[in-house]
Amino acid sequence: MATTSTPQLSTCCLQASLWEGTPTGTETTLDGVPNPTYIAYPPSTTTTANAILYIHDLLGWTFPNARLAADALARATNATVYLPDFLGGEVIDFDAALAGRFHELDMPGLKARNAREVREPEVLAYARVLREVYKGGRVGVVGYCYGGWAALRVGGEEFAGEFGGRGLVDCVAVGHPSMLVPGDVEGLRVPVQFLAPELDEVFTAELKLLAFTALQKSGVPFDYQHFPGVTHGCLQRGNADAKGGEGGYG
């Protein structure tokens, strides 16, 4: 079981810039799970044998950047990407977030309504459904910011014995994860990639060090990408016009 600590969120988990483009996927609901889902399909006309579970940040599954990223991920991997709602239907005021009016957003309530113990069961349930649907292929999971802790949990040792010992997923990738506790990293049993901005008050230097030390101790293959001069949230909500050397999102 994941060890306990004090998971963190900050207004930087909502700071955002809006990307250009129009999402091209579809919305549906999978049999066995109630979460409405955005699905991004790969360009191949043949049926893909692989899937990626995309766990969104606090701006949710309807935020255009998340859907554009899902589309790009489907094109890059030739896998079908599933972006479900894991906020219980709650939609953040995008205009307030984009304008930096964080005082208009209920951060304490948002965190309480979407606490780890609230959302973890449905994240695991969704991963199990995908693994069953794609039992002949591979399933990966990616998580950004709020979705980071959840993606790591899906790859945890507690679930390694499921599905004939394959576990729920074959690999994990997280970008500027938030709400982590040490056990999320210590319990990983599948290959993992960390995408880490240099300037991050949530994925702190202490947690970054933990990622290195715990994963080397466990023997799990991992890739760690360091992005100098940019801040928490840059990979999901970054401003491409900002100068990284100035601590911007780009």
C-alpha positions as CSV (number, residue, x, y, z in Angstrom):
1,M,0.0,0.0,0.0
2,A,1.2,3.5,-0.7
3,T,2.9,5.2,2.3
4,T,1.3,8.3,3.5
5,S,2.5,11.9,3.5
6,T,0.8,15.3,2.7
7,P,-0.1,15.4,-1.0
8,Q,0.2,18.9,-2.4
9,L,-1.7,21.1,-4.8
10,S,-1.1,24.7,-5.6
11,T,-2.6,27.5,-7.8
12,C,0.2,26.6,-10.2
13,C,-1.8,23.4,-10.9
14,L,-4.4,25.6,-12.5
15,Q,-2.2,28.2,-14.3
16,A,-2.7,27.8,-18.0
17,S,-2.3,29.0,-21.5
18,L,-4.6,27.9,-24.3
19,W,-3.1,26.0,-27.2
20,E,-4.2,26.5,-30.8
21,G,-6.0,23.7,-32.6
22,T,-9.2,21.8,-32.7
23,P,-9.5,18.3,-31.1
24,T,-10.4,15.6,-33.5
25,G,-11.5,12.7,-31.3
26,T,-14.9,11.5,-30.1
27,E,-16.8,11.3,-26.8
28,T,-18.3,8.1,-25.6
29,T,-18.7,5.8,-22.5
30,L,-17.1,2.4,-22.3
31,D,-19.0,-0.7,-21.1
32,G,-18.2,-1.4,-17.5
33,V,-17.2,2.1,-16.4
34,P,-19.5,5.2,-16.1
35,N,-16.8,7.9,-16.8
36,P,-17.5,9.9,-20.0
37,T,-14.4,9.6,-22.2
38,Y,-12.7,11.4,-25.0
39,I,-11.1,9.0,-27.4
40,A,-8.3,9.9,-29.8
41,Y,-7.7,7.4,-32.5
42,P,-4.4,6.8,-34.4
43,P,-4.1,7.6,-38.1
44,S,-3.8,4.0,-39.1
45,T,-6.9,2.6,-40.7
46,T,-6.3,-0.8,-39.1
47,T,-7.5,-1.6,-35.6
48,T,-4.7,-0.9,-33.1
49,A,-3.8,-3.5,-30.5
50,N,-2.6,-1.0,-28.0
51,A,-4.1,1.6,-25.7
52,I,-3.1,4.5,-23.5
53,L,-5.0,5.7,-20.5
54,Y,-4.5,9.5,-20.2
55,I,-5.2,10.9,-16.7
56,H,-5.9,14.6,-16.9
57,D,-4.8,17.5,-14.7
58,L,-7.2,19.6,-12.6
59,L,-8.6,21.4,-15.6
60,G,-10.2,18.1,-16.5
61,W,-11.0,16.0,-19.5
62,T,-12.8,18.8,-21.4
63,F,-9.9,21.2,-21.4
64,P,-8.8,21.7,-25.0
65,N,-5.1,21.3,-24.3
66,A,-5.6,17.8,-22.9
67,R,-7.6,16.7,-25.9
68,L,-5.1,18.1,-28.3
69,A,-2.3,16.3,-26.4
70,A,-4.3,13.1,-26.6
71,D,-4.7,13.5,-30.3
72,A,-0.9,14.1,-30.7
73,L,-0.2,11.1,-28.5
74,A,-2.4,8.8,-30.6
75,R,-0.6,10.0,-33.8
76,A,2.9,9.5,-32.3
77,T,2.3,6.1,-30.8
78,N,-0.3,4.6,-33.1
79,A,-2.3,3.6,-30.0
80,T,-5.9,4.5,-29.1
81,V,-5.8,7.1,-26.3
82,Y,-8.6,7.2,-23.7
83,L,-9.1,10.5,-21.7
84,P,-11.8,9.8,-19.1
85,D,-13.4,12.3,-16.7
86,F,-12.0,11.7,-13.3
87,L,-13.4,14.8,-11.6
88,G,-17.0,13.5,-11.2
89,G,-18.4,15.8,-13.9
90,E,-17.0,18.9,-12.3
91,V,-15.7,21.5,-14.8
92,I,-13.3,24.2,-13.8
93,D,-13.9,27.8,-14.9
94,F,-11.4,27.9,-17.8
95,D,-11.7,31.6,-18.2
96,A,-10.7,32.3,-14.6
97,A,-7.8,29.9,-14.8
98,L,-6.5,31.3,-18.0
99,A,-6.8,34.9,-16.6
100,G,-5.0,33.9,-13.4
101,R,-8.1,34.7,-11.2
102,F,-7.4,31.8,-8.9
103,H,-9.3,33.5,-6.0
104,E,-12.5,32.7,-8.0
105,L,-11.7,29.0,-7.9
106,D,-12.4,26.8,-4.9
107,M,-9.0,25.0,-4.5
108,P,-9.7,23.5,-1.1
109,G,-13.1,22.2,-2.2
110,L,-11.7,20.9,-5.5
111,K,-9.0,19.0,-3.6
112,A,-11.5,17.6,-1.1
113,R,-14.0,16.5,-3.8
114,N,-11.3,14.8,-5.8
115,A,-9.1,13.5,-3.1
116,R,-7.0,10.4,-3.8
117,E,-9.2,8.1,-1.8
118,V,-12.2,9.4,-3.8
119,R,-10.8,9.0,-7.3
120,E,-8.4,6.1,-6.9
121,P,-11.1,3.3,-7.1
122,E,-12.5,4.6,-10.3
123,V,-9.1,5.1,-11.9
124,L,-8.2,1.5,-11.1
125,A,-11.6,0.3,-12.3
126,Y,-11.1,2.1,-15.6
127,A,-7.6,0.6,-16.0
128,R,-8.9,-2.9,-15.5
129,V,-11.5,-2.4,-18.2
130,L,-8.9,-1.2,-20.7
131,R,-6.6,-4.1,-19.8
132,E,-9.4,-6.6,-20.4
133,V,-10.4,-4.9,-23.8
134,Y,-6.7,-4.8,-24.9
135,K,-5.6,-8.1,-23.3
136,G,-3.9,-9.1,-26.6
137,G,-1.9,-5.9,-26.7
138,R,-0.3,-3.4,-24.5
139,V,-1.7,-0.7,-22.2
140,G,0.2,2.3,-21.0
141,V,-0.8,5.2,-18.7
142,V,0.2,8.8,-18.7
143,G,-0.7,11.4,-16.1
144,Y,-0.1,15.1,-15.9
145,C,-0.1,17.2,-12.6
146,Y,-3.1,15.8,-10.7
147,G,-3.1,12.8,-12.9
148,G,0.5,12.0,-12.0
149,W,-0.2,10.3,-8.7
150,A,-3.0,8.3,-10.2
151,A,-0.8,7.1,-13.1
152,L,1.9,5.9,-10.7
153,R,-0.7,4.1,-8.6
154,V,-1.9,2.1,-11.6
155,G,1.6,0.8,-12.1
156,G,1.9,-0.2,-8.4
157,E,3.1,-3.5,-7.0
158,E,-0.3,-4.2,-5.4
159,F,-1.7,-4.9,-8.9
160,A,1.2,-6.7,-10.4
161,G,-0.4,-10.1,-10.0
162,E,-3.6,-9.3,-11.9
163,F,-4.2,-10.4,-15.5
164,G,-1.9,-13.3,-15.3
165,G,0.9,-11.4,-13.7
166,R,0.9,-8.6,-16.3
167,G,-0.6,-6.0,-14.0
168,L,-2.9,-3.2,-15.0
169,V,-0.5,-1.5,-17.4
170,D,2.8,-2.2,-19.1
171,C,4.4,1.2,-18.6
172,V,3.8,4.6,-16.9
173,A,4.7,8.2,-17.9
174,V,4.1,11.3,-15.7
175,G,4.7,15.0,-16.3
176,H,5.1,17.4,-13.3
177,P,3.1,15.1,-11.0
178,S,1.3,16.4,-8.0
179,M,-0.3,14.9,-4.9
180,L,2.5,12.2,-4.6
181,V,3.4,10.3,-1.6
182,P,6.6,8.3,-1.4
183,G,4.9,4.9,-1.8
184,D,3.7,5.9,-5.2
185,V,7.2,5.8,-6.5
186,E,8.5,3.1,-4.1
187,G,5.8,0.7,-5.2
188,L,6.2,1.0,-9.0
189,R,6.8,-2.3,-10.8
190,V,6.7,-1.3,-14.4
191,P,9.0,0.9,-16.5
192,V,8.3,4.6,-15.9
193,Q,9.2,8.0,-17.4
194,F,9.3,11.2,-15.4
195,L,9.0,14.6,-17.2
196,A,10.3,17.1,-14.7
197,P,10.3,20.9,-15.0
198,E,13.2,22.6,-13.1
199,L,11.0,25.1,-11.3
200,D,8.4,23.1,-9.6
201,E,7.0,23.8,-6.1
202,V,4.8,20.7,-6.2
203,F,7.1,18.0,-7.7
204,T,9.8,19.3,-5.3
205,A,13.6,18.6,-5.3
206,E,12.9,16.1,-2.5
207,L,10.4,14.2,-4.6
208,K,12.7,14.3,-7.6
209,L,15.5,12.8,-5.5
210,L,13.1,10.2,-4.2
211,A,12.3,9.2,-7.8
212,F,16.0,8.5,-8.5
213,T,16.8,6.7,-5.3
214,A,13.7,4.6,-5.0
215,L,13.6,3.4,-8.6
216,Q,17.3,2.5,-8.6
217,K,16.8,0.5,-5.4
218,S,13.7,-1.3,-6.9
219,G,15.4,-2.1,-10.2
220,V,12.6,-0.6,-12.3
221,P,13.7,0.7,-15.7
222,F,13.2,4.5,-15.8
223,D,13.8,7.5,-17.9
224,Y,14.1,11.0,-16.3
225,Q,13.7,14.1,-18.5
226,H,14.8,17.4,-17.0
227,F,13.4,20.6,-18.5
228,P,15.5,23.6,-17.4
229,G,14.0,27.0,-16.9
230,V,10.4,26.1,-17.0
231,T,7.7,25.7,-14.3
232,H,5.1,23.2,-13.1
233,G,2.4,22.7,-15.6
234,C,4.5,23.5,-18.7
235,L,3.9,20.2,-20.5
236,Q,0.1,20.4,-20.3
237,R,-0.7,24.1,-20.1
238,G,2.5,25.8,-21.3
239,N,2.8,29.0,-23.3
240,A,4.9,28.2,-26.3
241,D,5.8,31.9,-26.6
242,A,7.3,32.2,-23.1
243,K,11.0,32.2,-22.7
244,G,12.1,29.2,-20.6
245,G,15.1,31.1,-19.2
246,E,12.6,33.5,-17.6
247,G,10.8,30.7,-15.8
248,G,7.9,30.7,-18.3
249,Y,5.8,27.8,-19.4
250,G,7.2,27.4,-22.8
